[in-house]
Amino acid sequence: RCGVIRTAKVKQRTTLLLLRFRYHIISSGKMGDQALLAEDCQVAAFSGSPKNAIWLPQSEAEALLQITPDTNVAPDIAKQQLRSIITDIGNVQEQLNQLAEKRGEELLDSHKRVRLHRGINYKVEVKLPPDILGLYVYLP
């Protein structure tokens, strides 16, 4: 899914990504290793181009979801904006992978808190790259 809106709520082009992270939670114990698939979705946003991305704090990324358009964007401009971001999206792949790794650590911590089995060790395998389920461009 993609979209482009024009709004006075942003000062420069801002891109919101809806991401899906996938993990295997591996438990090791007397019965051997067992893998549990876990998925997590999160939004992340940056301003500027992917080559010079300035990442927004999570709270600001989530606030973008509440913004409504001020005016329409012509279809040819919307296509050009989306094409520009999609073409260069590989430039932010390392940051997306780091975000997936960080979320994996948080997932493992949460999993350990609710699983108090003695003699069982847990680890998380991050399945990279994260999936981009949505890409939304906000134009000033």
N, C-alpha and C positions, 0 to 999 in steps of 0.2 A: 504494500500500500504506500502511496505517495500523495503528497498534497503541497500546495503553495498558497500562502495567504499574505495579504498586505495589511500591516497593522502599525499604528503609531507606538505600540508598546515595546518595540525593539528599536535600537539605535543603528544596528547594522545587520546584514543578513545573518540569520541564526538558523541552525539546523538541529532538529530534534530527531533522535533515533529511538525507535522502540526495538529493544534487544531481547533475544531469548538466549539464555545460557543453559548449557547441558553439562551434567556431571555424573560420574559414577562414584557413589559412596561405597568404598570397599571396607568390609568388616573382615578381620582376620582373627580366628580363634581356634578352638579345638576341632571344630567341624570344617576347617579350611577357610578359604576365601569365598566371600559372597559379595556380589555387586548389586547395588540398588541404583536405578536411574532416578535422577532428580533434575527438574527443570525450574528455572527462575526467569521472570521477565522484569525488565527495568528500563526506564528511560534515561538517556544521556543526551546532552546538548552541547554544541559549541557554536561560537560566533566566528565569522570570517570564513575563509576557504578551508577545505581539508588540509591543504599544504601548510597553512598558518593558523591552525585551529586554536582558539582560546576556549578552554573547557569551562562550562558554567558549573557552579555548585549544584548539588542534587536538588535542593529546594527550588532553585531558579528553573531548572529543567522541568520539574513537575509543574511549576506555575505556568509554563508555556501551554500546558494542556487546557487551561481555562481561557486562553485568549480567543477572542472572536475577530473575524476579519473586519476591517474598516471599509475596504473597497474590493472590487473584483480584480482578478489578475487575468489578463488575456491568455488564452490557451498557448499561443506561441511563446510568450514570455515564461509561462509556467514550465513548458517543456524544456526551454533553454536552461532555466535555473536548475531543474532536476537533472538534466543531462550533465551539467557542469559539476554538480555534487557527486553524482554516481560515477562519473569518469575518474574523479580524484579520490574516491572514498578509501582506496587502499592506503592513502597517506595517514589515515587515523587507525589503521588496523592494529598497530602495536598498542595504542592507548586502549582500544576495545579489548584486546587480549589481557592487558593488565587489569582492566575492570573486571573481567571474567575471573581472573585469578584471585582478586581481592574478594569478590562475592563468594568464591569457592571456599576461601578461608573462613568467612563468616558463616557459611552453610555448615562447614565441619564443626565449628564451635557450637552452633545451635544444636546440631545432631548429637554431639557429645554431651551436652547439658541434659538432654531428655533420655539418653541411653546410658544407664548406669550399670551395664553388665561388666562384671569383673572378668578379667582374662580376655577381653575382646578389644582389639585395637582397630581404630578407624582412620582412614585416609580418604582424600578426595582426588579424583582424577578429573581435570578440567578438559572438556571436549572443545577444542578450538578449531576454527574461529567461531565466535558467537554469531548467531543468525540475526540479520537485520530484517525485522518483520515490517517495519514502517519507517519512512523517511519523510519528514515534514519540514518545509522551508518557510521561514517567516521573513518577509521583506519589509523594511521600513517605509 
